[in-house]
Amino acid sequence: MMDDDGYLEESVAATYDESSAEMFAPDAVEPAVEVLAGLAGGGSTWRRGGG
């Protein structure tokens, strides 16, 4: 799955985004964004990065 240099093999990299396309579709993302926006209200938010 990984080459010696630490990068994904070409065969994996070529299809990497295909397996997660549904996860990032607007109809999957927008409900989560709406919930988070509602929780934030008009105030500031705490930002947490994810990997």
ROVOVEX-70102 format. One record per residue: x, y, z of N, C-alpha, C in turn; residue in three letters. Coordinates in pm, 1 decimal. Layout:
N
[[X,Y,Z],[X,Y,Z],[X,Y,Z],'ALA']
...
END
This chain:
51
[[81.5,-119.4,0.0],[0.0,0.0,0.0],[86.3,126.4,0.0],'MET']
[[200.3,120.3,66.8],[291.7,234.4,69.8],[421.5,196.4,-0.6],'MET']
[[476.7,292.4,-73.4],[608.0,273.5,-134.4],[715.5,293.1,-28.0],'ASP']
[[836.0,260.9,-62.5],[948.6,278.3,30.7],[967.3,424.4,71.9],'ASP']
[[924.4,516.3,-13.4],[940.8,658.5,17.0],[830.4,713.2,107.4],'ASP']
[[735.2,627.2,147.7],[629.5,670.3,239.0],[503.7,720.5,171.5],'GLY']
[[503.1,722.7,39.6],[385.9,767.0,-34.6],[302.0,647.5,-77.1],'TYR']
[[174.4,671.2,-103.9],[87.1,564.6,-151.3],[134.5,512.8,-286.7],'LEU']
[[120.0,383.9,-305.8],[151.7,326.7,-436.2],[61.1,389.5,-541.3],'GLU']
[[108.0,393.2,-663.6],[32.1,456.1,-772.2],[-106.8,394.3,-787.8],'GLU']
[[-118.4,263.0,-774.7],[-248.7,197.8,-791.9],[-347.2,239.9,-683.5],'SER']
[[-298.1,266.8,-564.0],[-384.6,312.9,-455.0],[-418.7,459.9,-475.6],'VAL']
[[-319.2,539.7,-506.1],[-340.0,683.1,-523.6],[-437.8,712.4,-636.9],'ALA']
[[-436.0,631.0,-741.4],[-521.8,654.5,-857.7],[-670.2,642.9,-822.8],'ALA']
[[-702.4,564.1,-721.9],[-844.0,543.6,-687.4],[-877.2,590.8,-546.5],'THR']
[[-786.1,659.2,-481.4],[-803.0,699.3,-342.3],[-930.4,779.1,-319.5],'TYR']
[[-956.2,878.9,-401.8],[-1073.3,964.7,-383.2],[-1204.0,896.1,-418.8],'ASP']
[[-1199.6,795.4,-502.5],[-1322.8,727.6,-543.8],[-1394.9,663.6,-425.6],'GLU']
[[-1321.7,605.8,-333.7],[-1384.3,535.3,-222.4],[-1444.3,628.7,-118.9],'SER']
[[-1406.4,755.0,-118.9],[-1459.0,848.2,-19.7],[-1547.9,956.7,-80.0],'SER']
[[-1578.7,946.0,-208.3],[-1656.2,1050.3,-275.1],[-1792.4,1070.8,-209.7],'ALA']
[[-1860.8,963.0,-171.8],[-1992.5,975.5,-109.6],[-1985.2,1047.7,24.5],'GLU']
[[-1876.3,1027.9,96.3],[-1860.6,1087.9,228.3],[-1854.1,1240.8,219.4],'MET']
[[-1806.0,1293.2,108.5],[-1790.1,1437.5,92.9],[-1894.1,1499.7,0.3],'PHE']
[[-1995.5,1423.8,-36.5],[-2102.4,1477.1,-120.3],[-2180.7,1581.2,-40.7],'ALA']
[[-2230.4,1685.4,-106.3],[-2303.7,1790.1,-35.3],[-2417.7,1738.5,52.8],'PRO']
[[-2490.4,1637.9,6.4],[-2602.8,1589.2,87.8],[-2554.8,1516.5,212.8],'ASP']
[[-2429.0,1477.7,218.4],[-2372.6,1416.5,338.2],[-2310.0,1521.9,429.8],'ALA']
[[-2251.7,1625.1,371.7],[-2179.3,1725.7,448.5],[-2270.8,1835.2,503.5],'VAL']
[[-2366.9,1879.5,425.1],[-2450.0,1993.4,464.9],[-2523.6,1974.4,598.0],'GLU']
[[-2580.7,1857.1,627.1],[-2645.4,1842.0,757.9],[-2548.6,1861.9,875.1],'PRO']
[[-2427.5,1813.0,861.9],[-2328.4,1831.9,968.3],[-2291.0,1978.7,982.3],'ALA']
[[-2277.0,2046.9,870.9],[-2244.0,2189.4,873.7],[-2355.8,2267.6,940.9],'VAL']
[[-2479.5,2234.2,910.2],[-2593.1,2303.0,971.5],[-2595.3,2283.1,1122.9],'GLU']
[[-2568.7,2161.3,1168.4],[-2565.3,2134.8,1312.9],[-2454.5,2215.7,1379.3],'VAL']
[[-2336.8,2212.3,1320.8],[-2224.8,2286.3,1378.8],[-2250.0,2436.7,1378.8],'LEU']
[[-2308.5,2487.5,1272.6],[-2339.8,2630.6,1266.2],[-2442.8,2665.7,1372.9],'ALA']
[[-2540.4,2578.2,1393.9],[-2639.5,2602.1,1497.5],[-2578.4,2600.8,1635.9],'GLY']
[[-2487.0,2510.2,1659.9],[-2419.8,2503.9,1790.0],[-2334.4,2627.6,1814.8],'LEU']
[[-2273.3,2678.9,1708.1],[-2188.6,2797.3,1721.7],[-2271.7,2921.7,1744.8],'ALA']
[[-2396.4,2921.7,1696.5],[-2479.0,3039.5,1710.3],[-2412.2,3157.0,1642.1],'GLY']
[[-2417.8,3271.8,1704.3],[-2352.6,3389.6,1647.3],[-2216.8,3413.7,1709.5],'GLY']
[[-2176.9,3329.4,1805.0],[-2051.2,3351.7,1876.6],[-1932.3,3287.7,1808.5],'GLY']
[[-1821.5,3300.3,1876.4],[-1700.0,3240.4,1821.9],[-1702.2,3090.6,1845.2],'SER']
[[-1622.2,3021.0,1771.5],[-1617.9,2876.3,1781.0],[-1478.1,2831.5,1819.9],'THR']
[[-1471.3,2712.6,1870.3],[-1342.9,2651.4,1900.9],[-1306.0,2567.2,1782.4],'TRP']
[[-1190.7,2590.0,1728.8],[-1149.1,2519.0,1609.0],[-1060.6,2402.0,1647.3],'ARG']
[[-1094.1,2286.7,1593.7],[-1015.6,2167.2,1620.9],[-983.9,2099.5,1488.8],'ARG']
[[-858.7,2084.9,1461.1],[-817.7,2020.5,1337.5],[-818.1,1869.6,1350.0],'GLY']
[[-848.1,1806.0,1242.7],[-846.3,1660.8,1240.1],[-755.5,1612.2,1129.4],'GLY']
[[-705.1,1497.4,1146.3],[-613.0,1444.7,1047.1],[-674.2,1348.1,959.4],'GLY']
END
